[in-house]
Amino acid sequence: MTKLEKIERDIQELGADDLAAFRAWFAEYDAANWDDQIERDVAAGTLDSHAQKALDAHRVGLTKPL
């Protein structure tokens, strides 16, 4: 059994309250990891070309107000 399979099995065995607590913890954990990745990408300049394309599109009127 792989580590992931064990985790999946353990999660399936959780009661409703523990599953809700796990779900809340995982959502926070996942969001924090996503934020960290975005910060690393910004610092590395990975998103610069995407930002420039968006600004260029806005400058020539290809965007719409939300």
PDB file as gemmi writes it, atoms N, CA and C in Angstrom:
CRYST1    1.000    1.000    1.000  90.00  90.00  90.00 P 1                      
ATOM      1  N   MET A   1       0.851  -1.182   0.000  1.00  0.00           N  
ATOM      2  CA  MET A   1       0.000   0.000   0.000  1.00  0.00           C  
ATOM      3  C   MET A   1       0.895   1.243   0.000  1.00  0.00           C  
ATOM      4  N   THR A   2       0.588   2.165  -0.901  1.00  0.00           N  
ATOM      5  CA  THR A   2       1.363   3.393  -0.967  1.00  0.00           C  
ATOM      6  C   THR A   2       0.949   4.330   0.168  1.00  0.00           C  
ATOM      7  N   LYS A   3       1.765   5.331   0.380  1.00  0.00           N  
ATOM      8  CA  LYS A   3       1.458   6.323   1.407  1.00  0.00           C  
ATOM      9  C   LYS A   3       0.123   7.012   1.098  1.00  0.00           C  
ATOM     10  N   LEU A   4      -0.092   7.342  -0.180  1.00  0.00           N  
ATOM     11  CA  LEU A   4      -1.337   7.991  -0.571  1.00  0.00           C  
ATOM     12  C   LEU A   4      -2.538   7.078  -0.336  1.00  0.00           C  
ATOM     13  N   GLU A   5      -2.417   5.820  -0.667  1.00  0.00           N  
ATOM     14  CA  GLU A   5      -3.516   4.877  -0.440  1.00  0.00           C  
ATOM     15  C   GLU A   5      -3.843   4.776   1.051  1.00  0.00           C  
ATOM     16  N   LYS A   6      -2.821   4.794   1.907  1.00  0.00           N  
ATOM     17  CA  LYS A   6      -3.050   4.743   3.352  1.00  0.00           C  
ATOM     18  C   LYS A   6      -3.773   6.001   3.820  1.00  0.00           C  
ATOM     19  N   ILE A   7      -3.354   7.148   3.314  1.00  0.00           N  
ATOM     20  CA  ILE A   7      -4.022   8.406   3.678  1.00  0.00           C  
ATOM     21  C   ILE A   7      -5.481   8.374   3.244  1.00  0.00           C  
ATOM     22  N   GLU A   8      -5.726   7.916   2.009  1.00  0.00           N  
ATOM     23  CA  GLU A   8      -7.102   7.828   1.508  1.00  0.00           C  
ATOM     24  C   GLU A   8      -7.940   6.913   2.398  1.00  0.00           C  
ATOM     25  N   ARG A   9      -7.388   5.770   2.763  1.00  0.00           N  
ATOM     26  CA  ARG A   9      -8.118   4.822   3.614  1.00  0.00           C  
ATOM     27  C   ARG A   9      -8.397   5.451   4.971  1.00  0.00           C  
ATOM     28  N   ASP A  10      -7.387   6.106   5.541  1.00  0.00           N  
ATOM     29  CA  ASP A  10      -7.568   6.739   6.849  1.00  0.00           C  
ATOM     30  C   ASP A  10      -8.636   7.824   6.808  1.00  0.00           C  
ATOM     31  N   ILE A  11      -8.662   8.600   5.733  1.00  0.00           N  
ATOM     32  CA  ILE A  11      -9.677   9.644   5.601  1.00  0.00           C  
ATOM     33  C   ILE A  11     -11.070   9.026   5.504  1.00  0.00           C  
ATOM     34  N   GLN A  12     -11.196   7.943   4.764  1.00  0.00           N  
ATOM     35  CA  GLN A  12     -12.497   7.280   4.619  1.00  0.00           C  
ATOM     36  C   GLN A  12     -13.016   6.755   5.955  1.00  0.00           C  
ATOM     37  N   GLU A  13     -12.132   6.502   6.884  1.00  0.00           N  
ATOM     38  CA  GLU A  13     -12.521   5.964   8.189  1.00  0.00           C  
ATOM     39  C   GLU A  13     -12.874   7.053   9.203  1.00  0.00           C  
ATOM     40  N   LEU A  14     -12.676   8.319   8.852  1.00  0.00           N  
ATOM     41  CA  LEU A  14     -12.977   9.408   9.779  1.00  0.00           C  
ATOM     42  C   LEU A  14     -14.480   9.543  10.001  1.00  0.00           C  
ATOM     43  N   GLY A  15     -14.829   9.924  11.204  1.00  0.00           N  
ATOM     44  CA  GLY A  15     -16.218  10.260  11.495  1.00  0.00           C  
ATOM     45  C   GLY A  15     -16.542  11.635  10.933  1.00  0.00           C  
ATOM     46  N   ALA A  16     -17.805  12.011  10.979  1.00  0.00           N  
ATOM     47  CA  ALA A  16     -18.261  13.264  10.376  1.00  0.00           C  
ATOM     48  C   ALA A  16     -17.541  14.479  10.963  1.00  0.00           C  
ATOM     49  N   ASP A  17     -17.406  14.536  12.293  1.00  0.00           N  
ATOM     50  CA  ASP A  17     -16.761  15.696  12.920  1.00  0.00           C  
ATOM     51  C   ASP A  17     -15.282  15.782  12.547  1.00  0.00           C  
ATOM     52  N   ASP A  18     -14.594  14.639  12.595  1.00  0.00           N  
ATOM     53  CA  ASP A  18     -13.181  14.640  12.233  1.00  0.00           C  
ATOM     54  C   ASP A  18     -12.990  14.942  10.750  1.00  0.00           C  
ATOM     55  N   LEU A  19     -13.887  14.468   9.916  1.00  0.00           N  
ATOM     56  CA  LEU A  19     -13.802  14.755   8.486  1.00  0.00           C  
ATOM     57  C   LEU A  19     -13.989  16.252   8.233  1.00  0.00           C  
ATOM     58  N   ALA A  20     -14.927  16.868   8.916  1.00  0.00           N  
ATOM     59  CA  ALA A  20     -15.138  18.315   8.773  1.00  0.00           C  
ATOM     60  C   ALA A  20     -13.898  19.082   9.233  1.00  0.00           C  
ATOM     61  N   ALA A  21     -13.304  18.657  10.344  1.00  0.00           N  
ATOM     62  CA  ALA A  21     -12.097  19.318  10.849  1.00  0.00           C  
ATOM     63  C   ALA A  21     -10.946  19.134   9.859  1.00  0.00           C  
ATOM     64  N   PHE A  22     -10.818  17.934   9.319  1.00  0.00           N  
ATOM     65  CA  PHE A  22      -9.771  17.676   8.326  1.00  0.00           C  
ATOM     66  C   PHE A  22      -9.979  18.537   7.094  1.00  0.00           C  
ATOM     67  N   ARG A  23     -11.221  18.604   6.625  1.00  0.00           N  
ATOM     68  CA  ARG A  23     -11.537  19.385   5.424  1.00  0.00           C  
ATOM     69  C   ARG A  23     -11.155  20.848   5.637  1.00  0.00           C  
ATOM     70  N   ALA A  24     -11.483  21.405   6.797  1.00  0.00           N  
ATOM     71  CA  ALA A  24     -11.144  22.800   7.097  1.00  0.00           C  
ATOM     72  C   ALA A  24      -9.631  22.977   7.161  1.00  0.00           C  
ATOM     73  N   TRP A  25      -8.949  22.039   7.822  1.00  0.00           N  
ATOM     74  CA  TRP A  25      -7.491  22.122   7.909  1.00  0.00           C  
ATOM     75  C   TRP A  25      -6.870  22.047   6.513  1.00  0.00           C  
ATOM     76  N   PHE A  26      -7.338  21.105   5.702  1.00  0.00           N  
ATOM     77  CA  PHE A  26      -6.740  20.929   4.383  1.00  0.00           C  
ATOM     78  C   PHE A  26      -6.979  22.135   3.491  1.00  0.00           C  
ATOM     79  N   ALA A  27      -8.157  22.739   3.571  1.00  0.00           N  
ATOM     80  CA  ALA A  27      -8.445  23.927   2.763  1.00  0.00           C  
ATOM     81  C   ALA A  27      -7.467  25.044   3.122  1.00  0.00           C  
ATOM     82  N   GLU A  28      -7.216  25.236   4.411  1.00  0.00           N  
ATOM     83  CA  GLU A  28      -6.275  26.263   4.853  1.00  0.00           C  
ATOM     84  C   GLU A  28      -4.851  25.914   4.422  1.00  0.00           C  
ATOM     85  N   TYR A  29      -4.472  24.673   4.571  1.00  0.00           N  
ATOM     86  CA  TYR A  29      -3.144  24.199   4.182  1.00  0.00           C  
ATOM     87  C   TYR A  29      -2.926  24.382   2.680  1.00  0.00           C  
ATOM     88  N   ASP A  30      -3.910  23.999   1.891  1.00  0.00           N  
ATOM     89  CA  ASP A  30      -3.808  24.097   0.441  1.00  0.00           C  
ATOM     90  C   ASP A  30      -3.725  25.553  -0.005  1.00  0.00           C  
ATOM     91  N   ALA A  31      -4.533  26.415   0.609  1.00  0.00           N  
ATOM     92  CA  ALA A  31      -4.515  27.836   0.265  1.00  0.00           C  
ATOM     93  C   ALA A  31      -3.158  28.457   0.595  1.00  0.00           C  
ATOM     94  N   ALA A  32      -2.588  28.087   1.729  1.00  0.00           N  
ATOM     95  CA  ALA A  32      -1.276  28.619   2.116  1.00  0.00           C  
ATOM     96  C   ALA A  32      -0.204  28.168   1.128  1.00  0.00           C  
ATOM     97  N   ASN A  33      -0.270  26.925   0.688  1.00  0.00           N  
ATOM     98  CA  ASN A  33       0.692  26.437  -0.303  1.00  0.00           C  
ATOM     99  C   ASN A  33       0.535  27.176  -1.624  1.00  0.00           C  
ATOM    100  N   TRP A  34      -0.699  27.432  -2.018  1.00  0.00           N  
ATOM    101  CA  TRP A  34      -0.965  28.162  -3.258  1.00  0.00           C  
ATOM    102  C   TRP A  34      -0.396  29.577  -3.149  1.00  0.00           C  
ATOM    103  N   ASP A  35      -0.639  30.242  -2.016  1.00  0.00           N  
ATOM    104  CA  ASP A  35      -0.109  31.589  -1.805  1.00  0.00           C  
ATOM    105  C   ASP A  35       1.414  31.597  -1.887  1.00  0.00           C  
ATOM    106  N   ASP A  36       2.048  30.617  -1.267  1.00  0.00           N  
ATOM    107  CA  ASP A  36       3.512  30.520  -1.312  1.00  0.00           C  
ATOM    108  C   ASP A  36       4.010  30.349  -2.745  1.00  0.00           C  
ATOM    109  N   GLN A  37       3.323  29.526  -3.530  1.00  0.00           N  
ATOM    110  CA  GLN A  37       3.721  29.306  -4.924  1.00  0.00           C  
ATOM    111  C   GLN A  37       3.590  30.585  -5.732  1.00  0.00           C  
ATOM    112  N   ILE A  38       2.496  31.308  -5.537  1.00  0.00           N  
ATOM    113  CA  ILE A  38       2.299  32.574  -6.258  1.00  0.00           C  
ATOM    114  C   ILE A  38       3.408  33.553  -5.890  1.00  0.00           C  
ATOM    115  N   GLU A  39       3.738  33.651  -4.603  1.00  0.00           N  
ATOM    116  CA  GLU A  39       4.803  34.554  -4.170  1.00  0.00           C  
ATOM    117  C   GLU A  39       6.142  34.181  -4.807  1.00  0.00           C  
ATOM    118  N   ARG A  40       6.433  32.888  -4.885  1.00  0.00           N  
ATOM    119  CA  ARG A  40       7.677  32.448  -5.529  1.00  0.00           C  
ATOM    120  C   ARG A  40       7.664  32.796  -7.023  1.00  0.00           C  
ATOM    121  N   ASP A  41       6.521  32.585  -7.672  1.00  0.00           N  
ATOM    122  CA  ASP A  41       6.407  32.899  -9.095  1.00  0.00           C  
ATOM    123  C   ASP A  41       6.572  34.394  -9.351  1.00  0.00           C  
ATOM    124  N   VAL A  42       5.966  35.218  -8.502  1.00  0.00           N  
ATOM    125  CA  VAL A  42       6.092  36.667  -8.644  1.00  0.00           C  
ATOM    126  C   VAL A  42       7.554  37.075  -8.468  1.00  0.00           C  
ATOM    127  N   ALA A  43       8.190  36.573  -7.421  1.00  0.00           N  
ATOM    128  CA  ALA A  43       9.586  36.921  -7.152  1.00  0.00           C  
ATOM    129  C   ALA A  43      10.506  36.481  -8.286  1.00  0.00           C  
ATOM    130  N   ALA A  44      10.189  35.363  -8.917  1.00  0.00           N  
ATOM    131  CA  ALA A  44      11.019  34.841 -10.001  1.00  0.00           C  
ATOM    132  C   ALA A  44      10.698  35.496 -11.347  1.00  0.00           C  
ATOM    133  N   GLY A  45       9.631  36.305 -11.392  1.00  0.00           N  
ATOM    134  CA  GLY A  45       9.257  36.955 -12.640  1.00  0.00           C  
ATOM    135  C   GLY A  45       8.460  36.068 -13.577  1.00  0.00           C  
ATOM    136  N   THR A  46       8.033  34.917 -13.095  1.00  0.00           N  
ATOM    137  CA  THR A  46       7.318  33.962 -13.933  1.00  0.00           C  
ATOM    138  C   THR A  46       6.012  34.524 -14.496  1.00  0.00           C  
ATOM    139  N   LEU A  47       5.390  35.426 -13.750  1.00  0.00           N  
ATOM    140  CA  LEU A  47       4.084  35.949 -14.166  1.00  0.00           C  
ATOM    141  C   LEU A  47       4.181  37.259 -14.947  1.00  0.00           C  
ATOM    142  N   ASP A  48       5.383  37.785 -15.095  1.00  0.00           N  
ATOM    143  CA  ASP A  48       5.550  39.090 -15.741  1.00  0.00           C  
ATOM    144  C   ASP A  48       4.969  39.132 -17.149  1.00  0.00           C  
ATOM    145  N   SER A  49       5.217  38.109 -17.938  1.00  0.00           N  
ATOM    146  CA  SER A  49       4.717  38.130 -19.321  1.00  0.00           C  
ATOM    147  C   SER A  49       3.194  38.078 -19.359  1.00  0.00           C  
ATOM    148  N   HIS A  50       2.593  37.356 -18.433  1.00  0.00           N  
ATOM    149  CA  HIS A  50       1.118  37.295 -18.377  1.00  0.00           C  
ATOM    150  C   HIS A  50       0.548  38.653 -17.981  1.00  0.00           C  
ATOM    151  N   ALA A  51       1.187  39.286 -17.006  1.00  0.00           N  
ATOM    152  CA  ALA A  51       0.729  40.606 -16.580  1.00  0.00           C  
ATOM    153  C   ALA A  51       0.854  41.601 -17.726  1.00  0.00           C  
ATOM    154  N   GLN A  52       1.946  41.542 -18.449  1.00  0.00           N  
ATOM    155  CA  GLN A  52       2.142  42.470 -19.565  1.00  0.00           C  
ATOM    156  C   GLN A  52       1.101  42.252 -20.653  1.00  0.00           C  
ATOM    157  N   LYS A  53       0.779  41.002 -20.950  1.00  0.00           N  
ATOM    158  CA  LYS A  53      -0.256  40.713 -21.955  1.00  0.00           C  
ATOM    159  C   LYS A  53      -1.602  41.284 -21.520  1.00  0.00           C  
ATOM    160  N   ALA A  54      -1.926  41.149 -20.238  1.00  0.00           N  
ATOM    161  CA  ALA A  54      -3.192  41.672 -19.733  1.00  0.00           C  
ATOM    162  C   ALA A  54      -3.211  43.194 -19.814  1.00  0.00           C  
ATOM    163  N   LEU A  55      -2.125  43.826 -19.434  1.00  0.00           N  
ATOM    164  CA  LEU A  55      -2.057  45.290 -19.515  1.00  0.00           C  
ATOM    165  C   LEU A  55      -2.156  45.774 -20.956  1.00  0.00           C  
ATOM    166  N   ASP A  56      -1.476  45.082 -21.852  1.00  0.00           N  
ATOM    167  CA  ASP A  56      -1.544  45.445 -23.271  1.00  0.00           C  
ATOM    168  C   ASP A  56      -2.972  45.312 -23.803  1.00  0.00           C  
ATOM    169  N   ALA A  57      -3.643  44.234 -23.445  1.00  0.00           N  
ATOM    170  CA  ALA A  57      -5.026  44.017 -23.878  1.00  0.00           C  
ATOM    171  C   ALA A  57      -5.935  45.113 -23.333  1.00  0.00           C  
ATOM    172  N   HIS A  58      -5.723  45.496 -22.094  1.00  0.00           N  
ATOM    173  CA  HIS A  58      -6.541  46.548 -21.504  1.00  0.00           C  
ATOM    174  C   HIS A  58      -6.274  47.889 -22.203  1.00  0.00           C  
ATOM    175  N   ARG A  59      -5.016  48.149 -22.471  1.00  0.00           N  
ATOM    176  CA  ARG A  59      -4.614  49.412 -23.104  1.00  0.00           C  
ATOM    177  C   ARG A  59      -5.288  49.590 -24.463  1.00  0.00           C  
ATOM    178  N   VAL A  60      -5.491  48.527 -25.206  1.00  0.00           N  
ATOM    179  CA  VAL A  60      -6.101  48.650 -26.547  1.00  0.00           C  
ATOM    180  C   VAL A  60      -7.605  48.384 -26.521  1.00  0.00           C  
ATOM    181  N   GLY A  61      -8.178  48.317 -25.317  1.00  0.00           N  
ATOM    182  CA  GLY A  61      -9.628  48.234 -25.202  1.00  0.00           C  
ATOM    183  C   GLY A  61     -10.218  46.828 -25.329  1.00  0.00           C  
ATOM    184  N   LEU A  62      -9.433  45.801 -25.088  1.00  0.00           N  
ATOM    185  CA  LEU A  62      -9.950  44.442 -25.211  1.00  0.00           C  
ATOM    186  C   LEU A  62     -10.510  43.883 -23.906  1.00  0.00           C  
ATOM    187  N   THR A  63     -10.647  44.731 -22.904  1.00  0.00           N  
ATOM    188  CA  THR A  63     -11.184  44.264 -21.636  1.00  0.00           C  
ATOM    189  C   THR A  63     -12.559  44.871 -21.396  1.00  0.00           C  
ATOM    190  N   LYS A  64     -13.310  44.257 -20.483  1.00  0.00           N  
ATOM    191  CA  LYS A  64     -14.648  44.742 -20.142  1.00  0.00           C  
ATOM    192  C   LYS A  64     -14.704  44.997 -18.635  1.00  0.00           C  
ATOM    193  N   PRO A  65     -15.463  45.982 -18.205  1.00  0.00           N  
ATOM    194  CA  PRO A  65     -15.636  46.193 -16.757  1.00  0.00           C  
ATOM    195  C   PRO A  65     -16.356  45.001 -16.135  1.00  0.00           C  
ATOM    196  N   LEU A  66     -16.021  44.710 -14.920  1.00  0.00           N  
ATOM    197  CA  LEU A  66     -16.686  43.590 -14.236  1.00  0.00           C  
ATOM    198  C   LEU A  66     -18.040  43.988 -13.719  1.00  0.00           C  
TER     199      LEU A  66                                                      
END                                                                             
